[in-house]
Amino acid sequence: MARFRRPLGENTAGYLFLLPWFIGLTVFLAGPTLVSLGLSFTDYNLLDVPNWVGVRNYERLFTQDRRYHNALMVTLTYVMFAAPLNLAFALALAMALNARIKGLGAYRAVYYIPSLLGGSVAVSILWRQIFGLGGIVSQILGFFGFEGSSWVSSPSQALWTLIILHVWQFGSPMVIFLAGLKQVPAELYEAASIDGAGPWRQFRVITVPMLTPVIFFNLVLQIINSFQAFTPAFIVSGGTGGPLDSTLFYTLYLYLQGFGNFRMGYAAAMGWILLVIIGAVTALAFFSSRYWVHYEDAGR
């Protein structure tokens, strides 16, 4: 019996050290998550007692709320273009920075700065000024003889300004791509060069297959982050999702319903639907990975 007491004591000490984390997980994450699930079946305005309405919130979302359908389509369009373009740009810069050039560390730091800023309010305000009427983009177009206009005020262009902002923040996936490129054996490129393969063929048959695990990792992160985008749309549109709801992201509409209209039950239902959508898209990405992601030890 004595030999079992020591491991039990060691485990107890470990759990005691982990206790603050478990308390924080329960109080700030697990607890509110379960409460929001219950609130999604109620009519709740933060002031009165929640009124049970069953699945009425979900029915209204799917069958009656056209603005919700628009927010969903805007978000899906944003994810469809922003995530792949961000990864393509990050991979291109990573390959350029992977070359042995003088001052490489400084270049990496400079290119990573936009990601450190993230989706901050200051960057979003700056972006609105750049693409607004009289901004830098408008002035450049005017210099070449094109009529300047406010991109953020155009229903056909406002969403693309936010996509460009997301693509511009390529630092994090770029650093991960750089780490992946360092793991590609140089012998493969040397052998391909001897066989007469050019840079483009080497990229297709060596770099991309060897980087598919890293590409998959970055893709999943970018998809999740794109679905959760909020600050740029809120700042650029002035919190309305305009013009004509062209920048009405899912999260922004959820915020407007919960904190603008005080329909917390309705907003909670939207949150759970978003969770299901992200989970389904992520699961689809994992399912598809078996056909295009290659691991070195897969055949072992």
BELCOR-V422716 format. One record per run of one state. SS is the DSSP state (~ for helix, > for strand, _ for the rest). FROM is the first residue (numbers start at 1). TO is the last residue. If there is no record, write none. Layout:
BEGIN
ss from to
SS FROM TO
SS FROM TO
END
This chain:
BEGIN
ss from to
_ 1 1
~ 2 39
_ 40 41
> 42 43
_ 44 50
> 51 52
_ 53 55
~ 56 63
_ 64 65
~ 66 97
_ 98 103
~ 104 117
_ 118 120
~ 121 130
_ 131 135
~ 136 143
_ 144 150
~ 151 153
_ 154 157
~ 158 168
_ 169 170
~ 171 182
_ 183 185
~ 186 194
_ 195 198
~ 199 227
_ 228 230
~ 231 236
_ 237 249
~ 250 260
_ 261 263
~ 264 292
_ 293 300
END
